[in-house]
């Protein structure tokens, strides 16, 4: 047999193998926590995806509700199981006498298999989308990938409001639900990225690095409501540096209450022209730490005397000083820092047609997108 014929057969054999095993040909290897040992801090969804890990938890805590067929613990994103670990799950169900040290010892003995690694990576994506961006400024990327809790009405109402803003102001806007849009080449095309009620861990390690670099070199960020509303986060930089506070909970009895929002810095461009005080009926977030203490610039606070914070999973939600809207400068050097805006308001769909709130969001996008080289002040 001629050498050319041998090489031809080897080529087609290799091609056939790649076609019949597409996952093996291009494995996703940089998803967060891919190789992390099982523990009580493992995302609940990854416990549920492993029969061995689930069995270990059931042996230690027979009453732990780990039925993967329920809406609360579905293994198909979006799912609450993506934004919980075992400690938060126990708190949600009022199980406060759990021996987590014993659970950690038993889970540490559970091997991480190739099947586990594939399952852990399945909720991330790598194929970069084709984004058509019209002519206009600022250039806005509307990001809507959700692996955790997805409240469809609020996400859809916010999407419609942002699209209407872009059309009204002749901004250039593109929207995507793909984390794979977070590459240096794609991000540099935009002045600001909006996270529309994004919940759950949604970016691979490379995507995280691209987004962080984008922000720290002057990119803009606008985060709305659920984008900082997960009980557990698995990316510290996002929640502690970009947002600046961790979610504690919201009232449950009743969930929605009328309360007063008060401006703190009426001269800031984001809230200029807004009333000094206004009322909204909302699902009011509380935070484990005060964003003021992490260097945030507070724009508006919540008057706790006008509603009942109550408790959430056993935790007192009263903060006293209760920031609800703020900005941050994010970057190693102030002159190159990215501009970050976060509003905890936005669960109820009708807020996205409220003139006061829409006006604030519109001005927030313009402020965050300002890359005039003067830095974030």
WOJOCOR-V246063 format. One line per field, one symbol per residue. burial: I if it has 24 or more other C-alpha atoms within 12 Angstrom, else O. A space follows every 10 residues. Layout:
burial->???
This chain:
burial->OOOOOOOOOO OOOOOOOOOO OOOOOOOIII IIIIOIIIII IIIIIIIIII OIIIOIIIOI IOOIIIOIOO OIIIIIIIII IIIIIIIIII OIOOOOOIOI OOIIOIIOOI OIOOOIIIII IIIIIIOOOO IOIOOOIIII IIIIIIIIII IOOIIOIIIO IIIOIIOOOO IIIIIIIIII IIIOOIIIII IIIIIIIIII IIIIIIIIOI IIIIIIIIII IIIIIIIIII IIIIIOOIII IIIIIIIIII IOOOOOIOII IIIIIOOOII IIOIOOOOII IIIIIIIIII IIOOOIIIII IIIIOOIIII OIOOOOIIIO OIIIIIIIII IOOOOIIIII IIIIIIIIII IIIOOIIIII IIIIIIIIII IOOOIII
